[in-house]
Amino acid sequence: MPRHDPLSETTDFLGSQGFSTARFGLILGTGFGACVQAVEQKSVVSYRSIPHFPASTVKGHEGNLVYGGRGDASVIVMQGRVHLYEGYDIRQIAYPLEVMHRFGVEVLIVTNAAGGLNPRYEAGDLMAVRHHIHPIGRKQMGDLTAETDGDPCYDDALRESLLKISIQRKLPVQQGILAWMPGPSFETRAEISLLKSLGADAVTMSTVPEVLAGRRLGMRTAALSCISNVWTGRKGETVDTDDVVSTVESSAGRCSDLLARLVRRMAHRE
Ligand code: HPA
């Protein structure tokens, strides 16, 4: 009797749908779905039809796994992600990364919507992540934090390539520190002032678990945030999810261009 191996069932199924070796993995967060146009799409499969794969349940996440690109620039794209606050545990969040790893992914690029904490940031700004902090909910990260303790996580060469492309394309990209919060509700005023005092430039409810999972699998990682809302610290400040999605969606064209060029540059220069 063959041993029951969920990962092989997942990858066999994807293989039957045209998925094959890929060097790059791309996770498209809230509102980033249209950036799938950064790759020439060869196969598109709904998460719901993939055995053992977690399905996206929140707004702004299409929930498709896409295989595309060609040769050294082949890419597996998660068009939409899953979050811990949707009720998944850290192993389920890490599962898509394990699938990518089986297909050979070595370079992981993760995108997300984030609330701006740095007073110089404006809605619609892009930020390349230099470091992250996750002062709250560390336990939810399971053993991933212990295994990646002290790891710089974000690859300098990858981020520098992204910044060079942004200068060539005249698309400004900030660099900053991303804080992770468990969600699903947006932060309280007190949490915002805590995160600011810790030196965070932006806050998100995603990305850090996936980056930790990717690092554990030996992937080189980069993360790009779109500042979807800014926290000024004014009393009564609220965030509207529809505004978050629409602000990111309006930057999708710029982001697609950056991401497509980053993959091409990494594929051809290395
Ligand atoms: N906080 C946390 N996550 C987010 C935010 C925010 O303000 N905006 C978009 N994702």
Boltz pocket constraint, residues with backbone or C-beta under 6 A from the ligand:
constraints:
  - pocket:
      binder: B
      contacts: [[A, 113], [A, 114], [A, 115], [A, 116], [A, 181], [A, 186], [A, 187], [A, 203], [A, 204], [A, 205], [A, 226], [A, 228], [A, 229], [A, 239], [A, 244]]
      max_distance: 6.0
